[in-house]
Amino acid sequence: MVMGAGVAGLRGAVELARYGTVLVVTKEALAESNTHYAQGGIAVALEGREDVALHLKDTVAAGDGLVCRRAAEVLVAEGPQRVEELIAWGAHFDRESGRLLRTREAAHSVQRILHADGDATGAEISRSLAAMARASQAIRFCEWTTVTGLLEQEGCVAGVRLLDRDQRAWSVDARAVLIAAGGAGQVFSDTTNPAVATGDGIALAAEAGAELADMEFYQFHPTALFLPGAPRFLLSEALRGEGAYLRNDRGERFMERYHPAFELAPRDVVARAVVREGMSQGSEEGAVYLDMRHVRGVDLHKRFPGISTLLAKYGLDLHCDLIPVRPAAHYLMGGIRTDLDGRTSVSGLFAAGEAACTGVHGANRLASNSLLEGLVFGARAAKAMAESVAAPANREASTEDSTDTSRQEEELIDVFIWELQKTMWKHAGLLRDETSLREGSAELAKCETGIERIAQPENTSRRLREARSLCRVASAILQSAIARTESRGAHFRSDYPRRDDEHFLKHSVLGREPGVTFEQW
């Protein structure tokens, strides 16, 4: 059984289809995932050993001392094969005169980012993987279905509880479960993630006793559209790769004050710089501007058709206008702790993609490594699942009674979720300190109490599951952020502004013992 239909889930399902029947469960339609909305591209070294070695070097450097080198070596070494395989399966990346086009993004030393339809790479990868999966008679799909719990038998995960949009509940046995349900951007009020990204997979794993790791490291994308009434639409890092400047409200190009690589600095550096420049306007919500008016020799509408179309709805044009931007929660480097084959600390439970934490991203993910991670580790987890678990007992799927939450209860759940999101943005955003983090923990506890009052044993709904998931993820982020009394990568503590390698050149772990522990991998 596979939970999630992004790049990791679909790649895992295609691999698993060689060994038996596969059930893929997704909360909405098959195309609705973080993968689908990925704009910039997929990073991959296709030019031989030196290219692979350089990709490894860039990945390790971006991770600010915390990248698990073995995981990064697997990523960059197996990446070319996985991408070439994807192309053979029908993925169409942009080409010129038959050659794959490559672009550059922040913290990459060379042009190695493949893209599709300009800024729709994730959608193309989703399309090609979904087509492969749908062509397999061994793979079945449950769309618009929520995983509400994991079934356990003698300490092993042995299936899942499901709830469809008609409130029908049932259980399914499985030889093993792969959680590939993506991240949890909805834990913050401002995010580039779709509404489905509520951390359900991470929360379910934690409830089953699986360890979580590096939950304090949440990457905030530096440039999300910042307009009243507009969604926090991601404005790809590839814009800066094509030469965009960042300017403050005085028209000054400011990145030179923060990093020698200017706009191509690591994402965490750029995001904090944007916040500080916005705060200099006297407000924590001040905007800065993305400027491409000087860029010549590139048809920006053709290179970025999706972004251009969205901006046009608001009367903006990349060639002519300053585009107001602010950071937004984008990608969780932490997640369910796994080995390099997707195994969690719970037998029968595997994880891959953004829901998992191998340590491959360290404290700060290198741009466009996430799609590659899903391909590489989705395939590895599937192989490990097929090789390491026994067949389940021959039992039929069983239905269960459930009582839907009332409309009034659902509305109240939404109120608590909104309070949680605002709390996390205010107290666990880009700039953190102990006082604010502890205030956030106190506010979160109030939200949890309110949600659990609604969550009577007989009540079941997708929104209730999401609320509980967000509480679990938010709590893990706050606990880990309080425990790491240093600044590293995406985790910045204004009360501990320096990196502390003596004490914290380690990964945070939740689950094995009470509280947060730190371990070297």
NUDO-569339 format. One record per residue: residue in three letters; z, x, y of N, C-alpha, C in turn. Coordinates in steps of 0.05 Angstrom, whole numbers, plus 5000, padded with zeros to 4 digits. Atoms other than C-alpha are relative to their C-alpha. Example, Ala and Ser with C-alpha at 12.3 -4.5 7.8 and 13.67 -1.06 7.14 Angstrom:
BEGIN
ALA500050184976515652464910500050185024 SER499949844976514352734979501449855022 
REM end
This chain:
BEGIN
MET500050174976500050005000500050185025 VAL500249854975498150265069500749825023 MET499250154976501550015133498650135024 GLY501549894977496750115191497150054994 ALA502949965004489250145201498850175021 GLY501249804982488350715249498850224983 VAL501449785014485251385231501550094975 ALA498549905023490951605185500149804978 GLY499950205020491550945149497449964986 LEU502650055013484150835137499150254984 ARG500749765016483051565116501650014974 GLY498450015024488851495068499049804981 ALA500950225017486250835041497450094985 VAL502649915012479251135028500650204977 GLU499249815021482551704989501349864977 LEU498550135022487251254950498249824983 ALA501850185015481450794929498950144975 ARG501049855023479451344880502049974976 TYR497950005021485951224841501049724992 GLY499150265007487250474842499549805023 THR500450204980487549834883501850065024 VAL498649944976489649924955500249755018 LEU499650224980492549405003500650125027 VAL499649914973491849555077501049775017 VAL498750214985496449145122500050085030 THR500049954971495449105198500849765015 LYS498850234985499048675250497949825013 GLU502150164988492648445283497350064987 ALA502649955012485148535272499850304993 LEU500349735010482849165237499650205022 ALA500749814979480349485301502250055020 GLU497949974980486849405340502050214992 SER498249785006490250075337499850215022 ASN500149794980491850685380497450164996 THR502549865005485951025346497649885015 HIS502250144988481150505372499850065030 TYR500049974971483250635444499850305009 ALA500149724993482951395441497350075013 GLN502449954984478051625494498950284997 GLY500949724995477752375501498350124978 GLY501649885021475452605433501750114978 ILE498649885023477352995371499650305001 ALA500149714998478953735374499550114972 VAL500649885026475954145318498550265004 ALA501349744998473754865307497950024978 LEU502350015019466854845274498450264999 GLU501649764998464655555289501150244984 GLY499149795018468155945234502950105005 ARG497249915001474556355226501250065028 GLU498949934973475256615297500549755016 ASP499750264986474355915324502649864990 VAL497650125012479755655276502550145010 ALA497749854991484456215295500749945029 LEU499650064972483556055369501249725004 HIS498950274999484855315357503050014992 LEU497249975008491355505321501650125023 LYS498649874978493355955379500549805022 ASP499750204978492255395430502049784992 THR498150215009496054885387502850105001 VAL497349895000502055345379501050045029 ALA499249954972502055525453500849745014 ALA499550254987501854795475502749884991 GLY497550115011507854625430502550125010 ASP497749894986512555045472502150114981 GLY498149855018515655455415500949844976 LEU498850175021516954875367497949914979 VAL502050085020510454805328500750114973 CYS499849905027511254855253497450134993 ARG502549855002506155405242498549924975 ARG501450075025504655205170498549745003 ALA501450264995502954495192497650045017 ALA502249954982498554755248497750144986 GLU502049865016494955225200498449804983 VAL501350215016493454635154498149835018 LEU501650174982490954215213497450135008 VAL502449874990486054725241498250094978 ALA501649905022483754995174498549774985 GLU501350225015482354325140498549815018 GLY501350184981480053975204497050004998 PRO503050005001472754215201498949844976 GLN501050155023471853945130500349705003 ARG499550284996474953275148498049885020 VAL501950104980470453205210497249994989 GLU502750005012464153405173499749784980 GLU500050225019465952905119499749735015 LEU500250254984466752365173497249975010 ILE502750014991459952535201498149914977 ALA501650075023456952485131500449704993 TRP499550285005460151795126498949815021 GLY501450164980456451565188501249995027 ALA499049994972460651735249498050145018 HIS502149894982456051865308501450125025 PHE499049874976458552385357497750075018 ASP502149954980454752535421498750274995 ARG501649775005449153035414498050045023 GLU502249944982443953375457498150194986 SER502049855015437553625425501050064972 GLY499149975028440853525357502750144997 ARG497549845002446953955373502449835010 LEU497650144991453953665378500950095027 LEU499049934974456353635449503050044999 ARG497249944999463153935463501050015029 THR498849984974467753875522502750134998 ARG497449865000474354195543502149825013 GLU497750154988481153885557502350195005 ALA497749834992487854145582501150164977 ALA498749815018490854755547498250094977 HIS501949895018484554875506498650245013 SER501249764988481655575516496949995000 VAL503050025002474455365497499349714998 GLN501050275005470154745492499849954970 ARG500050065029471754445424500449704995 ILE499550295003472553695437497449854995 LEU502350185005467453245403500749735011 HIS499550274990466552565434497749824991 ALA502050205008462651925419499849795022 ASP500650194979459351445468501550075025 GLY498749914975462251865524503050004998 ASP497150025000469351605523501049794981 ALA499250205020469751165461500250134972 THR499949855025471151685407501749854979 GLY498350145019476851305375498749764988 ALA501350255010472850665370497950074979 GLU502149925019467151035334501350104974 ILE498649905024471951385286501149764984 SER499050245013475250715271497749854987 ARG502350155012468450385260499150134975 SER501149875024466050905211501950004977 LEU498050015022472550935171500349724989 ALA499850285009473050175169497649924983 ALA502450065016465950135144500250114972 MET499649875026467550625088502149844983 ALA497950155014473850235071499049734990 ARG501050275007470449555071497950024977 ALA502049975021465049825025501250054973 SER498649955025470249984972501149744988 GLN498950235013471849444922502950034993 ALA497249955007478649764910501949955024 ILE498350034976481049644982500049725009 ARG499750274989483648975006501550025026 PHE498850004974485848805076501749755005 CYS498350234990491548365103500250045030 GLU499949994971490048275177501949795010 TRP498150194987494747915225502549964983 THR497750015018500448075178502050225007 THR497949824992507148405195501650094975 VAL498149905020511148855148502849965011 THR497350064990518248595156502150164986 GLY498049845014521749045105498750154977 LEU500849845023521049555050501749924976 LEU498550065025522949374978500850264987 GLU499049775013527249874943501049944972 GLN499150035028528849974869501050274991 GLU498849755010533650504844499550245019 GLY500349794981533150904908497150075008 CYS502849954994525550874911498849765015 VAL501550224988520950474956498049904980 ALA501750115021517250004910498449765009 GLY501750224990513649514956500949925028 VAL499550084973513949125020500449705002 ARG499950284993515848455050498049955023 LEU502150064980510348125091500449735012 LEU500050264986509647565141497449975015 ASP502550044987503047275163500349835025 ARG499750154975501446915228500649714997 ASP499250285005502546245195502849984989 GLN497250005008509746445179500449994970 ARG499749985029508346525105501150274993 ALA498749755008512847055075499650054971 TRP500249935028511847425010500550294996 SER499549725006513148074975497850114982 VAL502049875016508348564943501150264989 ASP499249745012510049124894497850205003 ALA501949794997506749794902501050264987 ARG499349745011506650474868501350185021 ALA498949854978507950784936499049875026 VAL500650114974507750605009499450225020 LEU500749814979504150995064500449865027 ILE499750114973506650855134498250175019 ALA501849884981501051005183499649805023 ALA500150224980502850485235500150095029 GLY500249914973502250925296502650045014 GLY497749934984507051045353501549765010 ALA498150214989511750645397500049995030 GLY500249994971509150665468501249765013 GLN498850244988511649955479503050025005 VAL497249974993518650225482500450065029 PHE499949954972517050405554498449785015 SER501350214984515049925610497150085007 ASP502649914993509050355628498950174977 THR501149865023504650565570497049954999 THR502950035006497350685551499649864974 ASN500250115027498750405482499549705000 PRO500350295002496549715459502649864992 ALA497650155004501549165448501150034971 VAL499049975027501949305373501750244995 ALA498749755004505049985384503049985005 THR497250054997512349785374501850164981 GLY498449835017514550315325501149884975 ASP499150145024515249845266500350194976 GLY499949825023513650375214502350205001 ILE497849814996518550875242502749864995 ALA497550155003524050345245500549934971 LEU499850085028522750095175500850234982 ALA499349765015523050805147502950075005 ALA497349934994529550935183502049814987 GLU498350205013532550285156500250054970 ALA500049945029530650515086501450274994 GLY498549755003534451175098498450255004 ALA501749764995528651635116500950145025 GLU499249844976530052195165497849985021 LEU501849984977526952195234500350275013 ALA499949744987525352825273498650015027 ASP501349944974523753055344499549755016 MET500450254986524552355373500250025030 GLU499749974971526252625442497350085013 PHE502549904989519152885451497949785002 TYR502150204995514952325480498250105022 GLN501949894981508652535514499149775019 PHE500950194980506952185579497350105010 HIS502749924991499552195596500150015031 PRO499749974971498952455668498449805016 THR501850154983493351995690499449734988 ALA500550285007493851245677499449865026 LEU500850144976490650775727502549865012 PHE497650114987495950555779499149825022 LEU500850214981493749915813501649754995 PRO498650255004497649275825498349804984 GLY501450205016495748765772498150114979 ALA501849885020491649265731501650114977 PRO498649885023493449505661500250305005 ARG499749704998495950225654497850134983 PHE502349915015489050405630499950315001 LEU500149715002488551125606497450115013 LEU502349864988483951575648499950274987 SER500149775018481952105598500450275013 GLU499749734992483952825604497350145002 ALA502749894998476552965595498949985028 LEU500850004972475752765668500750265014 ARG499249744989479653385687498550224987 GLY501749805013475753765635497350035013 GLU502649994986469453585674500350085029 GLY499649894973472653845738501549835020 ALA498550174981476953285768502450155012 TYR497749894986482253495819502249785001 LEU497850194994489053175829500950055029 ARG499249974971490953045902502449815006 ASN497850174992497252775934499249825023 ASP500750204979497652245989499150145026 ARG500949854976496252796041497350134995 GLY502649895006489752976007500150284989 GLU499849725010492453645981499650014970 ARG500249935029490453925914502650164993 PHE497349895002497454075888500650154974 MET499349885026497054335816500350305001 GLU499749714998496555055839502950085005 ARG497249944996503955005857501649984974 TYR498550055024505854825786499150174975 HIS501049865024501455215737497550155007 PRO502449854994496155765739497449884989 ALA502450135011491455325698499249755016 PHE500550224982491654805754499949734984 GLU500250265013489254115728499850024970 LEU500349965029488154405658502550124988 ALA497449925012495554575648500749814978 PRO499150195021499154265588500849735012 ARG499650274990500153515594502849965012 ASP497350054989507753545604500350125028 VAL499849884973506954015663498549835021 VAL501650174981501553585696501549745005 ALA498750264996505452935684502450035019 ARG497649974983511853205716499150075029 ALA501049944973507853485774499149755015 VAL500850254988504752805786502449845009 VAL497650154993511652475786501350125025 ARG498749884977514452985835498449975025 GLU501650044976508652925882500249715009 GLY499650284992509352165880502749955012 MET497350034989516852225893500250115028 SER499949884973515452655954499149805022 GLN500850214981512652015986502449825006 GLY497650164994519751735986500449784980 SER499750215020518851305924499450124973 GLU500549915027519251425849497449894989 GLU502550135009513050995842497650075017 GLY502449934984508451355890497850104982 ALA502349925015501451485866498950265010 VAL501849784991497152105867497249914992 TYR502850095002489652105862498350204984 LEU501949855015484352345814497450015016 ASP502349974982478452625853497750144986 MET502449885012471552735824497649995019 ARG502250034980467552655888498450265003 HIS501449744996465853395888498450084975 VAL501349925025463253415816497049955002 ARG502950014999455753555813498850064972 GLY501449935024450853585756500849844976 VAL499150175022454353055714499849715008 ASP500150294995452652315711502649884989 LEU497450085009459752075708500049724988 HIS500250275012457751355692499050024972 LYS501049975027453951595632502050154982 ARG498149845016459152105610502549844994 PHE497650165004464951605618499349705004 PRO500850284996461850905609502349805000 GLY497750195002468250545588501850025024 ILE498349974977472350835644498649905025 SER501650094977466850705695499949705002 THR500150295001466249985673502649875009 LEU497350104994473749865678500550045030 LEU499549954972474150185747498449825018 ALA501750184984468349775772501249735004 LYS498750264998472349145759502050005024 TYR498149984978477149395813498850135025 GLY501449904977471849635861500250305004 LEU499749714998472650375845497750134985 ASP502249855011467350895828500850294999 LEU499249725003468551595800498550185019 HIS501649834982462951885843500949985029 CYS499650064972465551585908502949975009 ASP497350084993472951415906502150184989 LEU497649895011479751715898501349784982 ILE499050195020482851385836503050034998 PRO497149985001490351235840501050014972 VAL499049965027494151485779503050055000 ARG497249935006501151545751500250054970 PRO499649965029503751785683500849744986 ALA499250225017504851295626500650114972 ALA499449915027507951365557497549984983 HIS502649985013502451585511500250064970 TYR500149905028504251945446502750114992 LEU497549915011510452075404499550244982 MET500349765017510752785377501949984975 GLY498250035022516752595334499249774982 GLY500650225018517152065280501550034973 ILE498849985027518752005205499550294990 ARG500349725009520152705180498650014972 THR501549975025515152905126499550304994 ASP501149735006512853525089497050005006 LEU502849974993505653755094498249814983 ASP501550205016503553225042501049725005 GLY499250274992506652625077502549904986 ARG497650105014512852585033502349985020 THR497650034984518952305069502550074983 SER497549945015526252395048500749774981 VAL499650235018525751725010497850004979 SER502050005021522251714943498249765002 GLY502050224999515851294942499149935027 LEU500750064972515351295018498650245012 PHE501549794988510051705053499349915029 ALA500850064972507851755126498050205010 ALA502049824989502052035165499149905027 GLY500950074973499152035235502350005020 GLU498050004979503151875297502849914991 ALA497450095010508651535257501550224987 ALA498849785015510052185221500650245018 CYS499449754986513052845243500050234980 THR500149765016510753475207500850245017 GLY499549774982512353905268497450125010 VAL502549884993504954025279499550015030 HIS500450014971505353835353502250145015 GLY497849874986511954175368501149825022 ALA498850154978514753955435497949885018 ASN502150104982508053785466497350024986 ARG502550005015501653575431497750115017 LEU502549914988495253945447498049775001 ALA501850234996490153455475498049984978 SER502050075019485653125424500550114972 ASN499249935028489353395363500949764984 SER498850235014491952705345498049874980 LEU501950115019485552425314499550184977 LEU500449805021484653065275502449994981 GLU497550025016491953005251499849764981 GLY500250235017490552305225498150044977 LEU501949955021484452525186501250194979 VAL499049795018487753145156502349914983 PHE497550065014494652885139499949724987 GLY500550255014492252185121498950054972 ALA501349925025487952495066502150144982 ARG498049855016493552965043502149824989 ALA497950185009498752415039499049834977 ALA501150175022494151984997499850154974 LYS500249845025492852534947502850044988 ALA497349965010500352664942501149744988 MET499250265011501651924931498949954972 ALA501350045026496651884875501150184978 GLU499249805020499352504841502949994992 SER497149975004506852404846501549754993 VAL498550245006508651684832499149864975 ALA500750145024508951264770499049725006 ALA501050274996505750584760502449815003 PRO497850204996510049984783500249824976 ALA499850215020512749444739497849795005 ASN502150204997507448914725501149735008 ARG498950254990510048364770498049875020 GLU501750144981506247834809501350005027 ALA498950024973506947794884501649745002 SER498250234998512547314902500249905028 THR499650124973513246834960502949965006 GLU497250034992519646755000500249785021 ASP499550194979522646225044500650145026 SER499349894973522946375119500149785020 THR499850194978524946015181499150145026 ASP501149884975521046155245502149985022 THR498450024976524746325308498849785018 SER500950224982524345755359498650125024 ARG501449904976520045805421502050105021 GLN497949914981526345865463501150274992 GLU499049745010528846435419497950225005 GLU502149804995522046785424499950085029 GLU500049944971522246735500502450185007 LEU497749844995529247025500499650294989 ILE500749745011526947595454498350165019 ASP501749874981521547755504501550105024 VAL498349914977526747795560501550254992 PHE498649765008530848295520498250244997 ILE502049785003524648705503499350125027 TRP500749904973522748745577502350165012 GLU497749854990529848965595500250274986 LEU500049755015529449495540497950195011 GLN502249834990522749755566500650115027 LYS499249914973525249795638502250214998 THR497849815004531550145614499050274991 MET501149745011527650675575498350145021 TRP501649874980522750805632501850135021 LYS498249904979528450895682501850234990 HIS497949825009533351285639499050214980 ALA501049815020529051645587497150075004 GLY502849954993522451765623499550305002 LEU500949724998519552425647502250195009 LEU497849844989525752675684502649894991 ARG497650105013532252615646502550175008 ASP497449854998539652805654502149844984 GLU498150125018545852655614501149735011 THR498950254988548752135662498049774996 SER502050215002542251735663499549924971 LEU500450065029541251795587502349834989 ARG497750165010548251535573500049725012 GLU500250274988547250965622497949844985 GLY502150135016540850805584501049914973 SER498950085026544650795518501849755003 ALA498350244996549650295547498449765005 GLU501750234994544149845573498549924974 LEU501350065025540549895506501849844981 ALA498150145018546849675469500149705007 LYS500050284992546849035510497549854989 CYS502450125010539648895491500249954970 GLU499750025029541149035417501849764993 THR498150225006547048555418498749735004 GLY501450254995542848005449498049934979 ILE502150045020537248095399501349924973 GLU498750055026541948105339501349724999 ARG498950284999545147445362497949804992 ILE502250175008538347135353499250044971 ALA501049925026536847495288501949904978 GLN498550125022540447025240498550074974 PRO501349925026539047185166497549834993 GLU502350185008534346585159497750025020 ASN502149994980530346745222498250244995 THR502049795004523947135215497749955019 SER502450024984518247275264499050285005 ARG501249744993513547835283501550115025 ARG498849904975516747875352502850094996 LEU497249915007523747925323499950274986 ARG500449745013521348495278499450215021 GLU500849804979518248845338502450075018 ALA497649964984524648755379501950194986 ARG498249835015528849065325498950294997 SER501349745001523849635317500350155026 LEU499849874974523849785391502950105005 CYS497249914997531549805391500550254984 ARG499549775018531650285332498750255011 VAL501449774989526450745364501250095026 ALA498849924974529550725433502750144995 SER497549875006536350895404499650294990 ALA500649735011533351495366499150195023 ILE500949844978529951745429502450085018 LEU497749944982536351695471501950194986 GLN498249825014540752015418498950295000 SER501249745002535952595409499850145027 ALA500249884973534852695484502750085011 ILE497349924991542352715497500850264985 ALA499249775016543353225441498650265008 ARG501549764993537953705464500550075029 THR499249934973541254025524498450255010 GLU501949814989535254425547497549855009 SER502650114994528254305574497950154984 ARG502149885017522354415527497849804997 GLY502350175003515354125527500449745015 ALA499950264987515453375540502849915006 HIS497250074995523053355542501150175023 PHE499049854977525553545611502749895009 ARG497350084991532953535630500550145027 SER499549884974534253645704502750145001 ASP497449875001541453835687499950254982 TYR500449765016538854355637497050075002 PRO502949984994532154555668498650234985 ARG501249775014531055185625499849964970 ARG500250005029528855295554502250174989 ASP497849865013534455525508499350064971 ASP500949935027531455885448502350084982 GLU497849925017538156145425501249774984 HIS498750225013540755455409498049784991 PHE501850245005534654985407497250074992 LEU502649945011528855345376499949874972 LYS499750155024529754805323499149725004 HIS500850284999527654095306502449824998 SER497850195003532353515317499549814977 VAL500250175024533753085256502149785001 LEU498350245001536752385251499949884972 GLY500150145025538852065186501650124978 ARG498649885023541752565138503049995004 GLU497250014993548452605173500449835025 PRO499650154975551752205229499250175024 GLY500949864976548852385296497550164996 VAL502449835000543452895311500750284991 THR499749725008542953555275497450155008 PHE502349844993538254135290499450204977 GLU500749845023534354505236497450165007 GLN502549854999529155055232498349934976 TRP501850075022523054885191498350244993 
REM end
